[in-house]
Amino acid sequence: MPPIITYRCGVCKREYPGHEEAVRCEESHLAAVSVVVKNHGIHEYPYSVAVTFSNGETREYVADHMR
Ligand SMILES: [Zn+2]
């Protein structure tokens, strides 16, 4: 019985039948270049941060419990 070979993206864990597809998936994911705290509130951890990615774009993320 022949084995079924798949390739898994090391970042998102999605599986592909071809090695090149998995490599393309890995290379499509952006790296976080910097994180800046936007709002801290009274808690130990900040409730929102701005993340700048390797493509130069910045996105703001808010903690789940503050939405
Ligand atoms: Zn991926």
PDB file of the backbone (N, CA, C, O) and the ligand in Angstrom, with CONECT records:
HET     ZN  A 101       1
ATOM      1  N   MET A   1       0.855  -1.173   0.000  1.00  0.00           N
ATOM      2  CA  MET A   1       0.000   0.000   0.000  1.00  0.00           C
ATOM      3  C   MET A   1       0.905   1.242   0.000  1.00  0.00           C
ATOM      4  O   MET A   1       1.667   1.449   0.944  1.00  0.00           O
ATOM      5  N   PRO A   2       0.823   2.067  -1.055  1.00  0.00           N
ATOM      6  CA  PRO A   2       1.721   3.228  -1.133  1.00  0.00           C
ATOM      7  C   PRO A   2       1.307   4.329  -0.157  1.00  0.00           C
ATOM      8  O   PRO A   2       0.118   4.558   0.065  1.00  0.00           O
ATOM      9  N   PRO A   3       2.291   4.999   0.419  1.00  0.00           N
ATOM     10  CA  PRO A   3       1.970   6.107   1.328  1.00  0.00           C
ATOM     11  C   PRO A   3       1.501   7.324   0.527  1.00  0.00           C
ATOM     12  O   PRO A   3       1.843   7.471  -0.647  1.00  0.00           O
ATOM     13  N   ILE A   4       0.731   8.176   1.156  1.00  0.00           N
ATOM     14  CA  ILE A   4       0.325   9.449   0.554  1.00  0.00           C
ATOM     15  C   ILE A   4       1.226  10.526   1.131  1.00  0.00           C
ATOM     16  O   ILE A   4       1.270  10.738   2.343  1.00  0.00           O
ATOM     17  N   ILE A   5       1.948  11.209   0.235  1.00  0.00           N
ATOM     18  CA  ILE A   5       2.890  12.237   0.687  1.00  0.00           C
ATOM     19  C   ILE A   5       2.259  13.613   0.513  1.00  0.00           C
ATOM     20  O   ILE A   5       1.772  13.953  -0.565  1.00  0.00           O
ATOM     21  N   THR A   6       2.275  14.394   1.579  1.00  0.00           N
ATOM     22  CA  THR A   6       1.825  15.787   1.518  1.00  0.00           C
ATOM     23  C   THR A   6       2.908  16.664   2.125  1.00  0.00           C
ATOM     24  O   THR A   6       3.774  16.200   2.866  1.00  0.00           O
ATOM     25  N   TYR A   7       2.833  17.931   1.794  1.00  0.00           N
ATOM     26  CA  TYR A   7       3.783  18.911   2.320  1.00  0.00           C
ATOM     27  C   TYR A   7       2.994  19.931   3.127  1.00  0.00           C
ATOM     28  O   TYR A   7       1.933  20.387   2.700  1.00  0.00           O
ATOM     29  N   ARG A   8       3.516  20.286   4.296  1.00  0.00           N
ATOM     30  CA  ARG A   8       2.795  21.175   5.197  1.00  0.00           C
ATOM     31  C   ARG A   8       3.517  22.504   5.340  1.00  0.00           C
ATOM     32  O   ARG A   8       4.722  22.553   5.591  1.00  0.00           O
ATOM     33  N   CYS A   9       2.757  23.577   5.175  1.00  0.00           N
ATOM     34  CA  CYS A   9       3.311  24.910   5.426  1.00  0.00           C
ATOM     35  C   CYS A   9       3.721  24.984   6.896  1.00  0.00           C
ATOM     36  O   CYS A   9       2.937  24.657   7.787  1.00  0.00           O
ATOM     37  N   GLY A  10       4.930  25.408   7.131  1.00  0.00           N
ATOM     38  CA  GLY A  10       5.437  25.485   8.498  1.00  0.00           C
ATOM     39  C   GLY A  10       4.827  26.608   9.306  1.00  0.00           C
ATOM     40  O   GLY A  10       4.995  26.656  10.524  1.00  0.00           O
ATOM     41  N   VAL A  11       4.118  27.515   8.646  1.00  0.00           N
ATOM     42  CA  VAL A  11       3.534  28.665   9.348  1.00  0.00           C
ATOM     43  C   VAL A  11       2.070  28.409   9.694  1.00  0.00           C
ATOM     44  O   VAL A  11       1.688  28.484  10.862  1.00  0.00           O
ATOM     45  N   CYS A  12       1.245  28.107   8.685  1.00  0.00           N
ATOM     46  CA  CYS A  12      -0.200  27.949   8.935  1.00  0.00           C
ATOM     47  C   CYS A  12      -0.634  26.494   9.049  1.00  0.00           C
ATOM     48  O   CYS A  12      -1.783  26.210   9.389  1.00  0.00           O
ATOM     49  N   LYS A  13       0.289  25.568   8.765  1.00  0.00           N
ATOM     50  CA  LYS A  13       0.050  24.117   8.884  1.00  0.00           C
ATOM     51  C   LYS A  13      -0.878  23.548   7.809  1.00  0.00           C
ATOM     52  O   LYS A  13      -1.249  22.378   7.891  1.00  0.00           O
ATOM     53  N   ARG A  14      -1.264  24.341   6.803  1.00  0.00           N
ATOM     54  CA  ARG A  14      -2.083  23.817   5.709  1.00  0.00           C
ATOM     55  C   ARG A  14      -1.246  22.814   4.911  1.00  0.00           C
ATOM     56  O   ARG A  14      -0.041  23.001   4.743  1.00  0.00           O
ATOM     57  N   GLU A  15      -1.884  21.760   4.427  1.00  0.00           N
ATOM     58  CA  GLU A  15      -1.170  20.712   3.693  1.00  0.00           C
ATOM     59  C   GLU A  15      -1.436  20.809   2.193  1.00  0.00           C
ATOM     60  O   GLU A  15      -2.533  21.164   1.761  1.00  0.00           O
ATOM     61  N   TYR A  16      -0.390  20.480   1.399  1.00  0.00           N
ATOM     62  CA  TYR A  16      -0.457  20.544  -0.064  1.00  0.00           C
ATOM     63  C   TYR A  16       0.098  19.259  -0.655  1.00  0.00           C
ATOM     64  O   TYR A  16       0.958  18.619  -0.050  1.00  0.00           O
ATOM     65  N   PRO A  17      -0.391  18.872  -1.844  1.00  0.00           N
ATOM     66  CA  PRO A  17       0.163  17.676  -2.492  1.00  0.00           C
ATOM     67  C   PRO A  17       1.561  17.924  -3.072  1.00  0.00           C
ATOM     68  O   PRO A  17       2.327  16.979  -3.262  1.00  0.00           O
ATOM     69  N   GLY A  18       1.899  19.196  -3.355  1.00  0.00           N
ATOM     70  CA  GLY A  18       3.194  19.518  -3.949  1.00  0.00           C
ATOM     71  C   GLY A  18       4.082  20.360  -3.044  1.00  0.00           C
ATOM     72  O   GLY A  18       3.598  21.214  -2.301  1.00  0.00           O
ATOM     73  N   HIS A  19       5.392  20.109  -3.114  1.00  0.00           N
ATOM     74  CA  HIS A  19       6.367  20.835  -2.303  1.00  0.00           C
ATOM     75  C   HIS A  19       6.362  22.326  -2.628  1.00  0.00           C
ATOM     76  O   HIS A  19       6.390  23.163  -1.727  1.00  0.00           O
ATOM     77  N   GLU A  20       6.325  22.657  -3.938  1.00  0.00           N
ATOM     78  CA  GLU A  20       6.393  24.069  -4.337  1.00  0.00           C
ATOM     79  C   GLU A  20       5.208  24.864  -3.819  1.00  0.00           C
ATOM     80  O   GLU A  20       5.360  26.026  -3.440  1.00  0.00           O
ATOM     81  N   GLU A  21       4.026  24.255  -3.797  1.00  0.00           N
ATOM     82  CA  GLU A  21       2.840  24.950  -3.268  1.00  0.00           C
ATOM     83  C   GLU A  21       3.028  25.266  -1.786  1.00  0.00           C
ATOM     84  O   GLU A  21       2.683  26.354  -1.326  1.00  0.00           O
ATOM     85  N   ALA A  22       3.576  24.310  -1.049  1.00  0.00           N
ATOM     86  CA  ALA A  22       3.792  24.527   0.392  1.00  0.00           C
ATOM     87  C   ALA A  22       4.827  25.625   0.620  1.00  0.00           C
ATOM     88  O   ALA A  22       4.682  26.440   1.531  1.00  0.00           O
ATOM     89  N   VAL A  23       5.869  25.647  -0.208  1.00  0.00           N
ATOM     90  CA  VAL A  23       6.891  26.690  -0.080  1.00  0.00           C
ATOM     91  C   VAL A  23       6.289  28.058  -0.394  1.00  0.00           C
ATOM     92  O   VAL A  23       6.568  29.035   0.301  1.00  0.00           O
ATOM     93  N   ARG A  24       5.460  28.129  -1.444  1.00  0.00           N
ATOM     94  CA  ARG A  24       4.795  29.396  -1.787  1.00  0.00           C
ATOM     95  C   ARG A  24       3.911  29.874  -0.642  1.00  0.00           C
ATOM     96  O   ARG A  24       3.855  31.068  -0.347  1.00  0.00           O
ATOM     97  N   CYS A  25       3.222  28.932   0.002  1.00  0.00           N
ATOM     98  CA  CYS A  25       2.366  29.295   1.136  1.00  0.00           C
ATOM     99  C   CYS A  25       3.227  29.866   2.254  1.00  0.00           C
ATOM    100  O   CYS A  25       2.898  30.912   2.813  1.00  0.00           O
ATOM    101  N   GLU A  26       4.328  29.191   2.587  1.00  0.00           N
ATOM    102  CA  GLU A  26       5.207  29.684   3.661  1.00  0.00           C
ATOM    103  C   GLU A  26       5.723  31.080   3.352  1.00  0.00           C
ATOM    104  O   GLU A  26       5.790  31.937   4.233  1.00  0.00           O
ATOM    105  N   GLU A  27       6.089  31.302   2.088  1.00  0.00           N
ATOM    106  CA  GLU A  27       6.652  32.598   1.713  1.00  0.00           C
ATOM    107  C   GLU A  27       5.598  33.698   1.639  1.00  0.00           C
ATOM    108  O   GLU A  27       5.942  34.880   1.625  1.00  0.00           O
ATOM    109  N   SER A  28       4.303  33.319   1.591  1.00  0.00           N
ATOM    110  CA  SER A  28       3.244  34.322   1.506  1.00  0.00           C
ATOM    111  C   SER A  28       2.907  34.934   2.867  1.00  0.00           C
ATOM    112  O   SER A  28       2.272  35.986   2.932  1.00  0.00           O
ATOM    113  N   HIS A  29       3.321  34.295   3.928  1.00  0.00           N
ATOM    114  CA  HIS A  29       3.006  34.804   5.265  1.00  0.00           C
ATOM    115  C   HIS A  29       3.960  35.934   5.639  1.00  0.00           C
ATOM    116  O   HIS A  29       5.168  35.843   5.423  1.00  0.00           O
ATOM    117  N   LEU A  30       3.399  36.987   6.197  1.00  0.00           N
ATOM    118  CA  LEU A  30       4.198  38.156   6.554  1.00  0.00           C
ATOM    119  C   LEU A  30       4.801  38.002   7.942  1.00  0.00           C
ATOM    120  O   LEU A  30       4.190  37.414   8.835  1.00  0.00           O
ATOM    121  N   ALA A  31       6.001  38.534   8.114  1.00  0.00           N
ATOM    122  CA  ALA A  31       6.647  38.545   9.423  1.00  0.00           C
ATOM    123  C   ALA A  31       6.305  39.847  10.133  1.00  0.00           C
ATOM    124  O   ALA A  31       6.155  40.894   9.503  1.00  0.00           O
ATOM    125  N   ALA A  32       6.185  39.765  11.443  1.00  0.00           N
ATOM    126  CA  ALA A  32       5.964  40.967  12.243  1.00  0.00           C
ATOM    127  C   ALA A  32       7.312  41.656  12.449  1.00  0.00           C
ATOM    128  O   ALA A  32       8.258  41.043  12.944  1.00  0.00           O
ATOM    129  N   VAL A  33       7.397  42.931  12.067  1.00  0.00           N
ATOM    130  CA  VAL A  33       8.646  43.685  12.173  1.00  0.00           C
ATOM    131  C   VAL A  33       8.706  44.462  13.480  1.00  0.00           C
ATOM    132  O   VAL A  33       9.761  44.555  14.108  1.00  0.00           O
ATOM    133  N   SER A  34       7.549  45.028  13.894  1.00  0.00           N
ATOM    134  CA  SER A  34       7.522  45.749  15.165  1.00  0.00           C
ATOM    135  C   SER A  34       6.126  45.707  15.759  1.00  0.00           C
ATOM    136  O   SER A  34       5.134  45.556  15.047  1.00  0.00           O
ATOM    137  N   VAL A  35       6.069  45.843  17.064  1.00  0.00           N
ATOM    138  CA  VAL A  35       4.804  45.875  17.798  1.00  0.00           C
ATOM    139  C   VAL A  35       4.835  47.096  18.700  1.00  0.00           C
ATOM    140  O   VAL A  35       5.770  47.282  19.479  1.00  0.00           O
ATOM    141  N   VAL A  36       3.804  47.929  18.587  1.00  0.00           N
ATOM    142  CA  VAL A  36       3.709  49.131  19.409  1.00  0.00           C
ATOM    143  C   VAL A  36       2.416  49.053  20.220  1.00  0.00           C
ATOM    144  O   VAL A  36       1.340  48.830  19.668  1.00  0.00           O
ATOM    145  N   VAL A  37       2.533  49.238  21.528  1.00  0.00           N
ATOM    146  CA  VAL A  37       1.343  49.249  22.385  1.00  0.00           C
ATOM    147  C   VAL A  37       0.542  50.507  22.101  1.00  0.00           C
ATOM    148  O   VAL A  37       1.080  51.614  22.122  1.00  0.00           O
ATOM    149  N   LYS A  38      -0.765  50.329  21.831  1.00  0.00           N
ATOM    150  CA  LYS A  38      -1.634  51.476  21.557  1.00  0.00           C
ATOM    151  C   LYS A  38      -2.411  51.884  22.814  1.00  0.00           C
ATOM    152  O   LYS A  38      -2.484  53.069  23.139  1.00  0.00           O
ATOM    153  N   ASN A  39      -2.987  50.910  23.517  1.00  0.00           N
ATOM    154  CA  ASN A  39      -3.767  51.184  24.724  1.00  0.00           C
ATOM    155  C   ASN A  39      -3.471  50.130  25.769  1.00  0.00           C
ATOM    156  O   ASN A  39      -3.495  48.932  25.487  1.00  0.00           O
ATOM    157  N   HIS A  40      -3.190  50.587  26.977  1.00  0.00           N
ATOM    158  CA  HIS A  40      -2.817  49.648  28.018  1.00  0.00           C
ATOM    159  C   HIS A  40      -3.918  49.439  29.042  1.00  0.00           C
ATOM    160  O   HIS A  40      -4.067  48.321  29.533  1.00  0.00           O
ATOM    161  N   GLY A  41      -4.688  50.443  29.387  1.00  0.00           N
ATOM    162  CA  GLY A  41      -5.727  50.282  30.394  1.00  0.00           C
ATOM    163  C   GLY A  41      -5.132  49.967  31.750  1.00  0.00           C
ATOM    164  O   GLY A  41      -3.976  50.294  32.018  1.00  0.00           O
ATOM    165  N   ILE A  42      -5.932  49.319  32.622  1.00  0.00           N
ATOM    166  CA  ILE A  42      -5.476  49.038  33.989  1.00  0.00           C
ATOM    167  C   ILE A  42      -4.925  47.628  34.134  1.00  0.00           C
ATOM    168  O   ILE A  42      -4.450  47.263  35.209  1.00  0.00           O
ATOM    169  N   HIS A  43      -4.979  46.825  33.067  1.00  0.00           N
ATOM    170  CA  HIS A  43      -4.554  45.425  33.161  1.00  0.00           C
ATOM    171  C   HIS A  43      -3.059  45.266  32.907  1.00  0.00           C
ATOM    172  O   HIS A  43      -2.405  46.176  32.397  1.00  0.00           O
ATOM    173  N   GLU A  44      -2.536  44.117  33.263  1.00  0.00           N
ATOM    174  CA  GLU A  44      -1.113  43.823  33.084  1.00  0.00           C
ATOM    175  C   GLU A  44      -0.711  43.871  31.607  1.00  0.00           C
ATOM    176  O   GLU A  44       0.346  44.400  31.262  1.00  0.00           O
ATOM    177  N   TYR A  45      -1.567  43.313  30.737  1.00  0.00           N
ATOM    178  CA  TYR A  45      -1.255  43.271  29.308  1.00  0.00           C
ATOM    179  C   TYR A  45      -2.008  44.377  28.578  1.00  0.00           C
ATOM    180  O   TYR A  45      -3.104  44.752  28.995  1.00  0.00           O
ATOM    181  N   PRO A  46      -1.442  44.903  27.501  1.00  0.00           N
ATOM    182  CA  PRO A  46      -2.161  45.934  26.734  1.00  0.00           C
ATOM    183  C   PRO A  46      -3.400  45.332  26.068  1.00  0.00           C
ATOM    184  O   PRO A  46      -3.428  44.142  25.757  1.00  0.00           O
ATOM    185  N   TYR A  47      -4.417  46.160  25.854  1.00  0.00           N
ATOM    186  CA  TYR A  47      -5.599  45.629  25.180  1.00  0.00           C
ATOM    187  C   TYR A  47      -5.623  45.946  23.698  1.00  0.00           C
ATOM    188  O   TYR A  47      -6.478  45.429  22.979  1.00  0.00           O
ATOM    189  N   SER A  48      -4.704  46.787  23.214  1.00  0.00           N
ATOM    190  CA  SER A  48      -4.562  46.925  21.772  1.00  0.00           C
ATOM    191  C   SER A  48      -3.108  47.241  21.425  1.00  0.00           C
ATOM    192  O   SER A  48      -2.413  47.964  22.139  1.00  0.00           O
ATOM    193  N   VAL A  49      -2.675  46.666  20.292  1.00  0.00           N
ATOM    194  CA  VAL A  49      -1.321  46.888  19.800  1.00  0.00           C
ATOM    195  C   VAL A  49      -1.374  47.126  18.291  1.00  0.00           C
ATOM    196  O   VAL A  49      -2.302  46.679  17.617  1.00  0.00           O
ATOM    197  N   ALA A  50      -0.374  47.830  17.771  1.00  0.00           N
ATOM    198  CA  ALA A  50      -0.237  48.023  16.331  1.00  0.00           C
ATOM    199  C   ALA A  50       0.977  47.214  15.881  1.00  0.00           C
ATOM    200  O   ALA A  50       2.082  47.387  16.396  1.00  0.00           O
ATOM    201  N   VAL A  51       0.750  46.326  14.906  1.00  0.00           N
ATOM    202  CA  VAL A  51       1.820  45.467  14.398  1.00  0.00           C
ATOM    203  C   VAL A  51       2.172  45.913  12.987  1.00  0.00           C
ATOM    204  O   VAL A  51       1.300  46.004  12.124  1.00  0.00           O
ATOM    205  N   THR A  52       3.444  46.189  12.755  1.00  0.00           N
ATOM    206  CA  THR A  52       3.922  46.512  11.415  1.00  0.00           C
ATOM    207  C   THR A  52       4.556  45.257  10.825  1.00  0.00           C
ATOM    208  O   THR A  52       5.392  44.612  11.459  1.00  0.00           O
ATOM    209  N   PHE A  53       4.146  44.918   9.600  1.00  0.00           N
ATOM    210  CA  PHE A  53       4.590  43.690   8.950  1.00  0.00           C
ATOM    211  C   PHE A  53       5.686  43.958   7.913  1.00  0.00           C
ATOM    212  O   PHE A  53       5.978  45.105   7.577  1.00  0.00           O
ATOM    213  N   SER A  54       6.278  42.879   7.422  1.00  0.00           N
ATOM    214  CA  SER A  54       7.413  42.961   6.501  1.00  0.00           C
ATOM    215  C   SER A  54       7.065  43.624   5.167  1.00  0.00           C
ATOM    216  O   SER A  54       7.972  44.000   4.425  1.00  0.00           O
ATOM    217  N   ASN A  55       5.787  43.778   4.844  1.00  0.00           N
ATOM    218  CA  ASN A  55       5.409  44.494   3.619  1.00  0.00           C
ATOM    219  C   ASN A  55       5.175  45.982   3.879  1.00  0.00           C
ATOM    220  O   ASN A  55       4.794  46.719   2.970  1.00  0.00           O
ATOM    221  N   GLY A  56       5.404  46.427   5.128  1.00  0.00           N
ATOM    222  CA  GLY A  56       5.272  47.839   5.464  1.00  0.00           C
ATOM    223  C   GLY A  56       3.897  48.229   5.997  1.00  0.00           C
ATOM    224  O   GLY A  56       3.721  49.342   6.494  1.00  0.00           O
ATOM    225  N   GLU A  57       2.922  47.329   5.902  1.00  0.00           N
ATOM    226  CA  GLU A  57       1.579  47.656   6.393  1.00  0.00           C
ATOM    227  C   GLU A  57       1.493  47.461   7.898  1.00  0.00           C
ATOM    228  O   GLU A  57       2.169  46.607   8.473  1.00  0.00           O
ATOM    229  N   THR A  58       0.634  48.282   8.530  1.00  0.00           N
ATOM    230  CA  THR A  58       0.419  48.200   9.964  1.00  0.00           C
ATOM    231  C   THR A  58      -1.039  47.874  10.234  1.00  0.00           C
ATOM    232  O   THR A  58      -1.932  48.480   9.642  1.00  0.00           O
ATOM    233  N   ARG A  59      -1.284  46.936  11.112  1.00  0.00           N
ATOM    234  CA  ARG A  59      -2.641  46.549  11.506  1.00  0.00           C
ATOM    235  C   ARG A  59      -2.748  46.657  13.019  1.00  0.00           C
ATOM    236  O   ARG A  59      -1.804  46.359  13.751  1.00  0.00           O
ATOM    237  N   GLU A  60      -3.931  47.093  13.476  1.00  0.00           N
ATOM    238  CA  GLU A  60      -4.156  47.172  14.914  1.00  0.00           C
ATOM    239  C   GLU A  60      -4.927  45.947  15.382  1.00  0.00           C
ATOM    240  O   GLU A  60      -5.888  45.529  14.736  1.00  0.00           O
ATOM    241  N   TYR A  61      -4.510  45.373  16.499  1.00  0.00           N
ATOM    242  CA  TYR A  61      -5.151  44.193  17.078  1.00  0.00           C
ATOM    243  C   TYR A  61      -5.645  44.534  18.474  1.00  0.00           C
ATOM    244  O   TYR A  61      -4.958  45.187  19.259  1.00  0.00           O
ATOM    245  N   VAL A  62      -6.859  44.072  18.762  1.00  0.00           N
ATOM    246  CA  VAL A  62      -7.482  44.337  20.058  1.00  0.00           C
ATOM    247  C   VAL A  62      -7.724  43.003  20.753  1.00  0.00           C
ATOM    248  O   VAL A  62      -8.174  42.045  20.125  1.00  0.00           O
ATOM    249  N   ALA A  63      -7.426  42.941  22.042  1.00  0.00           N
ATOM    250  CA  ALA A  63      -7.632  41.715  22.817  1.00  0.00           C
ATOM    251  C   ALA A  63      -9.094  41.298  22.754  1.00  0.00           C
ATOM    252  O   ALA A  63      -9.994  42.137  22.750  1.00  0.00           O
ATOM    253  N   ASP A  64      -9.316  39.975  22.703  1.00  0.00           N
ATOM    254  CA  ASP A  64     -10.670  39.440  22.585  1.00  0.00           C
ATOM    255  C   ASP A  64     -11.615  39.972  23.654  1.00  0.00           C
ATOM    256  O   ASP A  64     -12.767  40.295  23.363  1.00  0.00           O
ATOM    257  N   HIS A  65     -11.133  40.062  24.885  1.00  0.00           N
ATOM    258  CA  HIS A  65     -12.030  40.454  25.964  1.00  0.00           C
ATOM    259  C   HIS A  65     -12.410  41.942  25.920  1.00  0.00           C
ATOM    260  O   HIS A  65     -13.240  42.388  26.712  1.00  0.00           O
ATOM    261  N   MET A  66     -11.806  42.715  25.000  1.00  0.00           N
ATOM    262  CA  MET A  66     -12.114  44.151  24.907  1.00  0.00           C
ATOM    263  C   MET A  66     -13.001  44.476  23.713  1.00  0.00           C
ATOM    264  O   MET A  66     -13.335  45.642  23.502  1.00  0.00           O
ATOM    265  N   ARG A  67     -13.383  43.494  22.940  1.00  0.00           N
ATOM    266  CA  ARG A  67     -14.235  43.743  21.770  1.00  0.00           C
ATOM    267  C   ARG A  67     -15.689  43.858  22.148  1.00  0.00           C
ATOM    268  O   ARG A  67     -16.538  44.067  21.281  1.00  0.00           O
TER     269      ARG A  67
HETATM  270 ZN    ZN A 101       0.824  28.784   5.050  1.00  0.00          ZN2+
END
